[in-house]
Amino acid sequence: MTCKSPTTRWQRGFTLLELMLATVILATALIALSLAVSRCIRGFSAVKNLQIALNIVETKLVDWRLENVKLDEVKTGLEEGDVTVGGRSYHWRNEVQSTDDPKILKYEFTIRWNEGGSAIDRSFIGFVPRSTKNA
């Protein structure tokens, strides 16, 4: 006589329903993970483009200030141009205007680039003395 021992659940394996449920849970987790990674990559790209834009602004403002140091008085008006960095085109614009105080000028430096099909603008506003003597 052979004695059959009763089989336990663990010896039989998993049912089809359990495997399908595990697959759904795993797929949901993978989708959530891929969305999170995608957002991180887009965020990194946006930060990188903003950093490049800030570097362009800083360089152009230094050039502008050095150019005006040669003059006795800072000139007002509008300057603009285009710069390409890393295959991306950036448009910059620097507008210098008079203020209510005749000794102070206001500058507004704007930079624009396209990201994800939409234009991004960032503006930086500052004030400088009208005369470069004793400044």
C-alpha positions as CSV (number, residue, x, y, z in Angstrom):
1,M,0.0,0.0,0.0
2,T,1.2,3.4,-0.9
3,C,0.4,6.3,1.2
4,K,-0.3,9.5,-0.5
5,S,0.4,12.6,1.5
6,P,-2.0,15.4,1.0
7,T,-0.5,18.1,-1.3
8,T,-0.3,21.5,0.1
9,R,-1.0,24.7,-1.6
10,W,2.7,25.5,-1.9
11,Q,3.5,22.3,-3.6
12,R,0.9,22.9,-6.3
13,G,2.3,26.3,-7.5
14,F,0.4,29.5,-8.3
15,T,-3.0,29.7,-9.9
16,L,-3.6,31.6,-13.1
17,L,-5.4,34.3,-11.2
18,E,-2.5,34.9,-8.9
19,L,-0.1,35.1,-11.8
20,M,-2.3,37.6,-13.6
21,L,-2.6,39.7,-10.5
22,A,1.1,39.8,-10.0
23,T,1.6,40.8,-13.6
24,V,-0.9,43.7,-13.3
25,I,0.9,44.9,-10.1
26,L,4.3,44.7,-11.8
27,A,3.1,46.5,-14.9
28,T,1.5,49.3,-12.9
29,A,4.8,49.7,-10.9
30,L,6.8,49.8,-14.1
31,I,4.5,52.4,-15.7
32,A,4.8,54.6,-12.6
33,L,8.5,54.2,-12.6
34,S,8.9,55.1,-16.3
35,L,6.7,58.2,-15.8
36,A,8.8,59.3,-12.9
37,V,12.0,58.8,-14.9
38,S,10.5,60.7,-17.8
39,R,9.6,63.7,-15.6
40,C,13.1,63.7,-14.1
41,I,14.7,63.8,-17.6
42,R,12.4,66.7,-18.6
43,G,13.2,68.5,-15.4
44,F,16.9,68.0,-15.9
45,S,16.6,69.3,-19.5
46,A,14.7,72.4,-18.3
47,V,17.3,73.1,-15.6
48,K,20.2,72.7,-18.1
49,N,18.6,75.1,-20.6
50,L,17.9,77.7,-17.8
51,Q,21.6,77.4,-16.7
52,I,22.8,78.0,-20.2
53,A,20.4,81.0,-20.5
54,L,21.8,82.4,-17.2
55,N,25.3,82.0,-18.5
56,I,24.4,83.9,-21.7
57,V,22.8,86.6,-19.6
58,E,25.8,86.9,-17.4
59,T,28.2,87.1,-20.3
60,K,26.2,89.6,-22.2
61,L,25.7,91.8,-19.1
62,V,29.5,91.8,-18.4
63,D,30.2,92.7,-22.0
64,W,27.6,95.5,-21.8
65,R,29.1,96.9,-18.6
66,L,32.7,96.7,-19.9
67,E,31.6,98.5,-23.1
68,N,29.9,101.3,-21.1
69,V,32.9,101.7,-18.8
70,K,34.8,103.1,-21.8
71,L,32.1,105.8,-22.1
72,D,31.6,108.7,-19.7
73,E,27.9,107.9,-19.6
74,V,25.9,104.7,-20.0
75,K,23.9,104.7,-23.2
76,T,20.2,104.0,-23.3
77,G,18.5,102.1,-26.0
78,L,17.9,98.5,-27.1
79,E,20.3,95.8,-28.2
80,E,19.4,92.3,-29.2
81,G,20.9,89.3,-30.9
82,D,21.0,85.5,-31.2
83,V,23.3,83.0,-29.7
84,T,23.5,79.2,-30.4
85,V,24.8,77.0,-27.6
86,G,24.7,73.2,-27.8
87,G,22.6,73.2,-30.9
88,R,19.9,75.3,-29.2
89,S,19.2,78.9,-30.3
90,Y,18.7,81.6,-27.7
91,H,17.5,85.2,-28.4
92,W,18.6,87.9,-26.1
93,R,17.5,91.5,-25.7
94,N,18.9,94.2,-23.4
95,E,16.8,97.4,-23.0
96,V,18.3,100.3,-21.0
97,Q,15.8,103.1,-19.9
98,S,15.9,106.3,-17.9
99,T,14.2,106.3,-14.5
100,D,12.6,109.0,-12.4
101,D,16.0,109.5,-10.8
102,P,18.3,111.2,-13.4
103,K,21.4,109.5,-11.9
104,I,20.0,106.0,-12.3
105,L,19.2,103.8,-15.4
106,K,17.1,100.6,-15.5
107,Y,18.1,97.7,-17.6
108,E,15.9,94.8,-18.5
109,F,17.7,91.8,-20.0
110,T,15.4,89.2,-21.6
111,I,16.4,85.8,-23.0
112,R,14.1,83.5,-25.0
113,W,14.4,79.9,-26.2
114,N,12.1,77.2,-27.3
115,E,11.6,74.1,-25.2
116,G,9.1,71.4,-25.8
117,G,7.3,73.3,-28.5
118,S,6.7,76.5,-26.5
119,A,8.8,79.7,-26.0
120,I,10.4,80.3,-22.7
121,D,11.1,83.9,-21.6
122,R,13.2,84.9,-18.6
123,S,13.8,88.6,-17.7
124,F,16.3,90.1,-15.4
125,I,16.0,93.7,-14.2
126,G,18.7,95.8,-12.6
127,F,19.8,99.4,-12.1
128,V,23.1,101.1,-12.9
129,P,24.4,104.6,-12.4
130,R,24.0,106.9,-15.4
131,S,27.6,108.1,-15.2
132,T,30.5,105.6,-15.1
133,K,32.7,108.1,-13.3
134,N,33.1,107.2,-9.6
135,A,30.9,104.2,-10.1
